[in-house]
Amino acid sequence: MHCKNNLDIDFYEMDSMKDFAVLLVEEGAFDGITESIIKYIDYDAIARDLEADYSEIEIADTNYTYRIS
């Protein structure tokens, strides 16, 4: 999403930051991850790293992950 004031907003309906980490890996956000090494990925660690750039909010009993840049 792009706003009039030139802010970019990434907005996802996610139950948790860990679920968001899983989504990013599954969608190929991290190049070079093959099916054979996916079972070794520490999604909790990725989720903690994502918290530096993304935030979570609950609206009407639905959890969202978002980033404004």
KAKA-V211268 format. One record per residue. N is the residue number from 1. PSI is psi in whole degrees, -180 to 180 (none if undefined). Layout:
n:N psi:PSI
n:N psi:PSI
This chain:
n:1 psi:137
n:2 psi:128
n:3 psi:163
n:4 psi:-33
n:5 psi:23
n:6 psi:23
n:7 psi:138
n:8 psi:134
n:9 psi:122
n:10 psi:125
n:11 psi:123
n:12 psi:140
n:13 psi:107
n:14 psi:144
n:15 psi:-30
n:16 psi:167
n:17 psi:-33
n:18 psi:-42
n:19 psi:-36
n:20 psi:-41
n:21 psi:-44
n:22 psi:-45
n:23 psi:-46
n:24 psi:-42
n:25 psi:-46
n:26 psi:-32
n:27 psi:2
n:28 psi:23
n:29 psi:-22
n:30 psi:102
n:31 psi:147
n:32 psi:3
n:33 psi:116
n:34 psi:163
n:35 psi:-32
n:36 psi:-20
n:37 psi:-4
n:38 psi:-36
n:39 psi:-14
n:40 psi:0
n:41 psi:135
n:42 psi:90
n:43 psi:-30
n:44 psi:-40
n:45 psi:-42
n:46 psi:-42
n:47 psi:-43
n:48 psi:-41
n:49 psi:-39
n:50 psi:-29
n:51 psi:-16
n:52 psi:-28
n:53 psi:-24
n:54 psi:154
n:55 psi:166
n:56 psi:147
n:57 psi:146
n:58 psi:128
n:59 psi:122
n:60 psi:51
n:61 psi:18
n:62 psi:131
n:63 psi:137
n:64 psi:147
n:65 psi:134
n:66 psi:161
n:67 psi:136
n:68 psi:125
n:69 psi:none
